[in-house]
């Protein structure tokens, strides 16, 4: 009964359009999160220099601006990251129905897109979990803050690559094509070259999860000492 109802719903809804909408949604949210993290890094750097360097006092007039940046961008990055993770997961589920498994598994482009999507989801999930567990106190621990910032920037990088490869799968190309041409990279045959690479993909994803959370726990333990 449930499978029949799902089949009816899938026929009534244009999943391609839904998939595109979800991509735009999480893309916008995660771009906002990355911009907020960049603004936070600049503001935190300013505040640190104001405390430690007398020569930096010439930038005293920026104190109020930087304080507002921290106040507004810190929670915005967290909420946007959370929404982006949800969007990534949901768009991946919908994408499974838009692109048959056979089409993904028999395409080097499709496999690479899946790999980058997994990396992006893991990194943004780590970003959200660090903020969820540590709150704003994470900025008091330099190592944990570095992991937090790097997770956000790396997650954004892989999200952009995922979207770029998705554009090639749809036959639309990508705004990154000039960069690919400059670097001599062919998106159609990049990194993963066949189904035999899937076990390696799973292994790399597992190692990435373990390593990321190991760093997180290590820096969190240091902060508690």
C-alpha positions as CSV (number, residue, x, y, z in Angstrom):
1,X,0.0,0.0,0.0
2,X,2.7,2.4,1.0
3,X,4.8,1.6,-2.1
4,X,1.8,2.1,-4.3
5,X,1.1,5.5,-2.7
6,X,4.7,6.4,-3.1
7,X,4.6,5.5,-6.8
8,X,1.5,7.7,-7.3
9,X,3.2,10.6,-5.6
10,X,6.4,10.2,-7.6
11,X,4.3,10.3,-10.9
12,X,2.5,13.4,-9.8
13,X,5.6,15.4,-8.8
14,X,8.4,16.5,-11.1
15,X,11.3,15.2,-9.0
16,X,13.8,16.9,-11.3
17,X,12.3,20.3,-10.4
18,X,12.2,19.3,-6.7
19,X,15.8,18.2,-6.9
20,X,16.9,21.5,-8.5
21,X,15.0,23.5,-5.8
22,X,16.7,21.5,-3.0
23,X,20.1,22.1,-4.6
24,X,19.5,25.8,-4.7
25,X,18.2,25.8,-1.1
26,X,21.1,24.0,0.5
27,X,23.6,25.7,-1.8
28,X,22.3,29.1,-0.7
29,X,22.3,28.2,3.0
30,X,25.8,26.7,2.9
31,X,27.1,29.6,1.0
32,X,25.7,31.9,3.6
33,X,27.3,29.8,6.3
34,X,30.7,29.9,4.6
35,X,30.5,33.7,4.2
36,X,29.5,34.1,7.9
37,X,32.5,31.9,8.9
38,X,34.8,34.0,6.9
39,X,33.4,37.1,8.5
40,X,33.8,35.5,11.9
41,X,37.5,34.7,11.2
42,X,38.1,38.3,10.2
43,X,36.3,39.7,13.3
44,X,38.0,37.3,15.7
45,X,41.4,38.1,14.2
46,X,40.6,41.8,14.7
47,X,39.6,41.3,18.3
48,X,42.7,39.3,19.0
49,X,45.0,41.8,17.5
50,X,43.3,44.6,19.4
51,X,44.1,42.7,22.7
52,X,47.6,41.7,21.9
53,X,49.1,44.5,19.7
54,X,49.4,48.2,20.5
55,X,50.2,49.0,16.9
56,X,46.8,47.7,15.9
57,X,45.1,50.4,17.9
58,X,44.8,52.4,14.6
59,X,41.9,50.1,13.8
60,X,40.0,51.0,17.0
61,X,37.2,52.5,14.9
62,X,36.3,49.0,13.6
63,X,35.7,47.6,17.1
64,X,31.9,48.1,17.1
65,X,31.6,46.8,13.5
66,X,33.5,43.6,14.4
67,X,31.5,43.1,17.5
68,X,28.3,43.2,15.6
69,X,29.8,40.8,13.0
70,X,30.5,38.3,15.7
71,X,27.1,38.8,17.3
72,X,25.1,38.2,14.1
73,X,27.2,35.9,12.0
74,X,28.0,33.4,14.6
75,X,24.5,32.1,15.1
76,X,23.7,32.6,11.5
77,X,26.5,30.3,10.4
78,X,25.2,27.6,12.8
79,X,21.6,27.8,11.6
80,X,22.5,28.1,8.0
81,X,24.8,25.1,8.3
82,X,22.1,23.1,10.0
83,X,19.6,23.9,7.3
84,X,22.2,23.1,4.6
85,X,22.9,19.7,6.1
86,X,19.2,18.9,6.0
87,X,19.0,20.1,2.4
88,X,22.0,18.0,1.4
89,X,20.6,14.9,2.8
90,X,17.1,15.4,1.4
91,X,18.4,16.4,-2.1
92,X,20.6,13.2,-2.1
93,X,17.5,11.1,-1.4
94,X,15.5,12.8,-4.1
95,X,18.5,12.6,-6.4
96,X,18.5,8.9,-6.0
97,X,15.0,8.8,-7.7
98,X,16.0,11.3,-10.4
99,X,19.2,9.5,-11.3
100,X,18.8,5.7,-11.4
101,X,21.5,3.8,-9.5
102,X,22.7,2.2,-12.7
103,X,23.3,5.6,-14.2
104,X,25.4,6.7,-11.2
105,X,27.4,3.5,-10.8
106,X,28.3,3.2,-14.4
107,X,29.5,6.8,-14.7
108,X,32.8,8.1,-13.5
109,X,31.2,11.5,-13.3
110,X,28.3,10.2,-11.2
111,X,30.6,8.3,-8.8
112,X,32.8,11.3,-8.3
113,X,29.7,13.5,-7.7
114,X,28.5,11.0,-5.1
115,X,31.9,11.0,-3.4
116,X,32.1,14.8,-3.2
117,X,28.5,14.9,-1.9
118,X,29.4,12.4,0.9
119,X,32.5,14.5,1.8
120,X,30.5,17.7,1.9
121,X,27.7,16.2,4.0
122,X,30.2,14.7,6.5
123,X,32.2,18.0,6.9
124,X,29.1,20.2,7.3
125,X,27.7,17.6,9.8
126,X,30.9,17.9,11.8
127,X,30.6,21.7,11.6
128,X,27.1,21.6,13.0
129,X,28.0,19.0,15.7
130,X,30.9,21.0,17.0
131,X,28.8,24.1,17.4
132,X,25.9,22.0,18.9
133,X,28.2,20.4,21.5
134,X,30.5,23.3,22.3
135,X,28.3,26.4,21.8
136,X,30.0,29.7,21.4
137,X,32.7,28.5,23.8
138,X,34.4,26.7,20.9
139,X,36.1,30.0,20.0
140,X,38.0,29.9,23.3
141,X,39.8,26.9,22.1
142,X,42.1,27.7,19.2
143,X,42.4,24.1,18.0
144,X,38.7,23.4,18.1
145,X,37.9,26.7,16.4
146,X,40.4,25.8,13.6
147,X,38.7,22.4,13.1
148,X,35.3,24.2,13.0
149,X,36.5,26.7,10.5
150,X,38.3,24.2,8.3
151,X,35.3,21.9,8.3
152,X,33.1,24.7,7.1
153,X,35.4,25.8,4.3
154,X,36.2,22.3,3.2
155,X,32.6,21.4,3.2
156,X,31.8,24.4,1.1
157,X,34.6,23.4,-1.4
158,X,33.2,19.9,-1.8
159,X,29.6,21.3,-2.1
160,X,30.7,23.5,-5.0
161,X,32.4,20.6,-6.7
162,X,29.3,18.5,-6.2
163,X,27.1,21.1,-7.8
164,X,29.6,21.6,-10.6
165,X,29.7,17.9,-11.5
166,X,26.0,17.7,-11.2
167,X,25.8,20.5,-13.9
168,X,27.9,18.3,-16.2
169,X,25.7,15.3,-15.5
170,X,22.7,17.4,-16.5
171,X,24.5,18.5,-19.7
172,X,24.5,22.1,-18.6
173,X,28.2,22.6,-17.9
174,X,29.6,24.5,-15.0
175,X,30.8,28.0,-14.1
176,X,34.0,26.2,-13.0
177,X,34.8,25.0,-16.5
178,X,37.4,27.8,-17.1
179,X,39.1,26.7,-13.9
180,X,39.0,23.0,-15.1
181,X,40.5,24.1,-18.4
182,X,43.3,26.1,-16.7
183,X,44.2,23.1,-14.5
184,X,43.9,20.6,-17.3
185,X,41.1,18.6,-15.4
186,X,38.5,16.6,-17.3
187,X,35.3,16.4,-15.1
188,X,34.1,13.5,-17.2
189,X,37.0,11.3,-16.1
190,X,38.2,12.7,-12.8
191,X,39.4,10.6,-9.8
192,X,36.9,7.7,-9.8
193,X,37.0,5.7,-13.0
194,X,34.7,2.8,-12.3
195,X,32.6,0.8,-10.0
196,X,35.7,-0.9,-8.5
197,X,36.5,2.4,-6.8
198,X,33.4,2.3,-4.7
199,X,35.0,0.3,-1.8
200,X,37.8,2.9,-1.8
201,X,35.2,5.7,-1.6
202,X,33.5,4.0,1.4
203,X,36.9,3.5,3.1
204,X,38.0,7.1,2.6
205,X,34.6,8.4,3.9
206,X,34.9,6.2,7.0
207,X,38.5,7.3,7.7
208,X,37.4,10.9,7.2
209,X,34.6,10.5,9.8
210,X,36.8,8.9,12.4
211,X,39.7,11.4,11.9
212,X,37.4,14.4,12.1
213,X,35.6,13.3,15.3
214,X,39.0,12.2,16.8
215,X,40.2,15.8,16.3
216,X,37.0,17.1,17.7
217,X,37.1,15.0,20.8
218,X,40.8,15.8,21.3
219,X,40.4,19.5,21.3
220,X,37.2,19.3,23.3
221,X,39.0,17.3,26.0
222,X,41.8,19.9,26.0
223,X,39.3,22.6,26.6
224,X,37.9,20.9,29.6
225,X,41.3,20.4,31.3
